[in-house]
């Protein structure tokens, strides 16, 4: 695709491999988000999304000027999605343990 972009985005190509983690994090976010929905815990889901919004905004203001537009924004997306997956997984496991006994 060099002929399409003229080599303008070659420095961003390393980010593409990190963005491969997005489908993996989506599996955890979707699975444990579904568990929280099934257990009728919308307040926990809203809390996690609120935390993600704060982290995303803050990181964007830091990462974009620091690393440049594409790399800073892409890095922020990867980091926030991994944090989201972690929060949903932890919260989902805690709810399942409480439900089990």
N, C-alpha and C positions, 0 to 999 in steps of 0.2 A: 504493500500500500504506500510505499515511498513516493510513487508518482502522483498519488492523490493529494497528500499533505505536504509534499516537497521537503520532507525531513524536519518539519517544524516541531514535531511532538516526540522526537526520539528520546529526549530526557525523561519523558513520562512513561516510557515503556516498562520500566521496573515496577511501577505502581500497578500495572495490569496483573501481575502475578499475585500481588497482595489482594487485589479485588476478587481473586478466585476464592477467598475466604467468605465472601458475602453469601453464597448459597448455603454454605455450611452453617453459618450463624443463623440464617433464615430457618433452617430446620429446627434448631433449638427454640428460637423465638416463636415460631408457629406452633410447635408441639406443646411447649409449656404455656404459651398464651392460650391455646385451646383448652388445656387442663384448667387454667385459672377461670376461663369463661364457663366451663362445664361445672366448676365448683362454685359458680356465682360469686366471684371475687372481682367485680369491676373496679373497686377502689384501688386494689393492688395494680391492676393493669394501668389505670389512669396515673397512678403514682410513678410507675416505671416509665411511662411515656413522658411524664413531666420532667423526670430526671434526665431522660434522653434529650429533651428539648433544650434544657439548660446546658448540658454538656456540649451538645451540638453547636449551639450559638457561641458559647465561650471558646470552644476549640476552633471554630471557623474564624473568629476574630484574631486568634493567635497564629493558626497554621497557614492561612492564606497569605498574609504579609511575610511570614517567615520563610515559607517554602515556595511561594508562587501560587498562581491561581489553580492550575490543574492538579498539581501534586498536593498542595495544601488542602484543597477541597476533597480530593479523592482519599487522602489519608484520614481526614475527618470522618468521611462516610464509613470507612473500614473500622476505625476505632469505635465510633458510636454504635455501629451494628454489633461489634464483638461485646461491648459493654451491655447492650440490650439483651443479647443472648445469654450472657452471664447472669444478669438480673432476673430474667424470666426463668432461667433454669433453677437458680437458688430459690426463688419464690415458689415455683411449682413444686420442687422437692419438699419444701417446708410445709406447704399445704397438704401434700399427699401423706407426709408423716403425721401431721396433726389429725388427718381424717382416719388414718390407720390405727391410731391409738395413742 
